[in-house]
Amino acid sequence: MEQLIEKFLNAEILLKVTPFLVQGLWITLKLAFISEALSLVLGLVAALMKISKNRFVSVPASIYIDVFRATPLLVQIIIIFYALPDIGICLGRYQAGIVALMLNNGAYVAEIFRAGIESIDRGQMEAARSLGLTYFQAMRKVIIPQAVSRVLPPLTSSFVALLKDTSLVSVIGLEELLKQGRQLQNWLANPTPLTGAALIYLVIIWPLIQLAIKLEKRMGRHG
């Protein structure tokens, strides 16, 4: 047991590497929050496009959603950073990471919003239209507010997944939390930094998981 602790949870090493892990955590949080904010906007727009009766609007949205949900995020990151410069689109590592995370998470968010919108009784739209609201006014004032309350649990779970997915941007050289842990492991020849990174993920993500569970239970009581 002592050998296990010495190797994976060495207090002296953990204290030494904590400042470096915090630096990586800061990058992870910036990537996650910026990407989440952008993907919420993108996802809502894509969801509204997909449910449109106009095929020139719905088909492109469906293609975007299907492609980004059906291909690995790691491949998407590599293409965005390494392939786009060949057609004149050059992004820095940080920008490429955000764009990749936004596009990937946006596709999942779009499906969450679509399901939430379609779960609202059709009579709500008909009632809003009968009161003189246009389709877009009814969506903005009646349907979307109700849908948002229903999609909060899956959106919270989606954000948890996004937080963990930020580790994949290390493939383009961004020194987020997990990459810092791996580099420190190699430097010190001890896996304690990786344990430290995992503990930080746990401290951040566990409350979000509990929040998602509470929101699901609340929705269940009021559903």
C-alpha positions in Angstrom: 0.0 0.0 0.0 2.8 2.4 0.9 4.5 1.7 -2.4 1.2 2.4 -4.3 0.8 5.8 -2.4 4.5 6.7 -3.0 4.1 6.1 -6.7 0.6 7.5 -7.5 -0.1 9.9 -4.6 3.3 11.3 -3.5 2.5 14.3 -1.3 5.8 16.0 -1.9 5.5 15.7 -5.7 1.9 16.7 -5.7 2.8 19.9 -3.8 5.6 20.6 -6.3 3.4 20.2 -9.4 0.3 21.9 -8.2 1.2 25.4 -9.6 1.8 23.8 -13.1 -1.5 21.8 -12.9 -3.3 25.1 -12.0 -1.9 26.7 -15.1 -3.2 23.8 -17.2 -6.6 24.0 -15.4 -6.9 27.7 -16.3 -6.5 26.8 -20.0 -8.9 23.9 -19.7 -11.6 26.2 -18.1 -11.1 28.9 -20.7 -11.4 26.4 -23.5 -14.5 24.8 -22.0 -16.5 28.0 -21.1 -15.8 29.8 -24.3 -16.5 26.8 -26.4 -19.7 26.1 -24.4 -21.0 29.6 -24.8 -20.4 29.6 -28.6 -21.8 26.0 -29.0 -25.0 27.0 -27.2 -25.6 29.7 -29.8 -24.6 27.5 -32.7 -26.6 24.6 -31.4 -29.8 26.6 -31.0 -29.4 28.0 -34.5 -28.7 24.6 -36.0 -31.7 23.1 -34.1 -34.0 25.7 -35.5 -32.7 25.2 -39.0 -33.1 21.4 -38.7 -36.7 21.6 -37.7 -37.5 24.1 -40.5 -39.8 22.9 -43.3 -37.5 24.6 -45.8 -35.1 21.9 -47.1 -32.5 24.4 -48.2 -32.2 25.3 -44.5 -32.8 21.9 -42.8 -30.6 19.8 -45.0 -27.3 21.7 -44.4 -28.1 21.7 -40.6 -28.7 18.0 -40.7 -25.5 17.3 -42.6 -23.5 19.5 -40.1 -25.0 17.7 -37.1 -24.5 14.2 -38.5 -21.0 14.8 -39.7 -19.7 16.2 -36.4 -21.5 13.7 -34.3 -20.4 10.7 -36.4 -16.6 11.6 -36.6 -14.1 11.6 -33.8 -13.3 15.0 -32.2 -9.6 14.2 -32.3 -9.8 14.0 -36.1 -11.8 17.2 -36.3 -9.1 19.0 -34.2 -6.3 17.8 -36.4 -8.1 18.7 -39.6 -9.0 22.2 -38.4 -5.5 23.0 -37.2 -3.4 21.2 -39.8 -5.6 20.9 -43.0 -7.4 24.3 -43.1 -4.2 26.3 -43.7 -3.9 24.5 -47.1 -7.0 26.3 -48.2 -5.9 29.6 -46.6 -7.6 29.4 -43.2 -4.9 29.7 -40.6 -5.9 29.4 -36.9 -3.7 29.6 -33.9 -3.6 26.6 -31.5 -6.0 28.2 -29.1 -8.4 29.4 -31.7 -8.3 26.0 -33.5 -9.1 24.2 -30.2 -12.1 26.5 -29.5 -13.4 26.1 -33.1 -13.2 22.3 -33.0 -14.8 22.0 -29.5 -17.5 24.5 -30.5 -18.4 22.7 -33.8 -18.3 19.3 -32.1 -20.3 20.2 -29.0 -22.6 22.4 -31.0 -23.8 19.4 -33.0 -24.8 17.6 -29.8 -26.3 20.7 -28.3 -28.4 21.1 -31.5 -29.9 17.7 -31.0 -30.6 18.5 -27.4 -32.4 21.7 -28.3 -34.2 20.0 -31.2 -35.6 17.3 -28.8 -36.5 20.0 -26.3 -38.4 22.1 -28.8 -40.2 19.2 -30.3 -41.3 18.0 -26.9 -43.4 21.1 -26.4 -47.0 20.5 -27.3 -47.9 21.7 -30.8 -50.9 23.4 -29.3 -48.6 25.9 -27.7 -47.5 27.1 -31.1 -51.0 27.2 -32.5 -52.2 29.2 -29.5 -49.4 31.7 -29.9 -50.1 32.1 -33.6 -53.8 32.6 -32.9 -52.9 35.5 -30.6 -51.2 37.2 -33.6 -47.6 36.2 -33.0 -45.4 35.4 -36.0 -43.7 32.0 -36.1 -40.4 33.6 -34.9 -42.1 35.6 -32.1 -43.9 32.4 -30.9 -40.6 30.6 -30.9 -38.8 33.3 -29.0 -41.4 34.1 -26.5 -43.3 30.8 -26.0 -41.6 27.7 -27.3 -37.9 28.3 -26.7 -38.2 29.5 -23.0 -40.2 26.3 -22.2 -37.7 24.1 -24.1 -34.7 25.6 -22.3 -36.0 24.6 -18.9 -36.4 21.0 -20.2 -33.0 20.7 -21.8 -31.0 22.0 -18.8 -30.2 18.5 -17.5 -28.8 17.2 -20.8 -27.0 20.5 -21.4 -25.3 20.1 -18.1 -24.2 16.6 -19.0 -23.0 17.9 -22.4 -20.9 20.5 -20.6 -19.3 17.7 -18.4 -18.4 15.8 -21.6 -16.9 19.0 -23.1 -14.8 19.6 -20.1 -13.2 16.2 -20.4 -12.9 16.5 -24.2 -10.7 19.6 -23.8 -7.9 17.1 -23.1 -7.9 16.2 -26.8 -6.6 19.6 -27.8 -3.2 18.6 -26.5 -2.7 16.9 -29.9 -2.1 20.4 -31.3 0.2 21.5 -28.5 -2.1 23.2 -26.1 -0.9 22.6 -22.5 -4.2 22.1 -20.8 -4.6 20.2 -17.6 -4.1 16.6 -18.8 -1.1 17.5 -21.0 0.5 19.3 -18.0 0.0 16.2 -16.0 1.6 14.0 -18.7 4.6 16.3 -19.1 5.1 16.4 -15.4 4.9 12.7 -15.2 7.6 12.3 -17.8 9.7 15.0 -16.1 9.5 13.5 -12.6 9.2 9.8 -13.7 6.3 9.5 -11.4 2.5 9.2 -12.2 1.5 11.4 -9.3 1.0 14.5 -11.5 -1.6 12.5 -13.5 -3.3 11.5 -10.3 -3.4 15.2 -9.4 -4.9 16.1 -12.7 -7.6 13.4 -12.2 -8.4 14.8 -8.8 -8.8 18.3 -10.2 -11.2 17.0 -12.8 -13.1 15.1 -10.1 -13.4 18.2 -7.9 -14.8 20.3 -10.9 -16.9 17.7 -12.6 -18.5 15.8 -9.7 -20.7 18.8 -8.6 -21.8 19.3 -12.2 -22.9 15.6 -12.4 -24.8 16.0 -9.1 -26.4 19.2 -10.5 -27.5 17.3 -13.7 -29.0 14.5 -11.5 -31.0 17.1 -9.4 -32.2 18.8 -12.5 -33.4 15.5 -14.0 -35.2 14.6 -10.8 -36.9 18.1 -10.7 -37.9 17.7 -14.3 -39.3 14.3 -13.5 -41.4 15.7 -10.7 -42.8 18.5 -12.8 -42.9 16.6 -16.1 
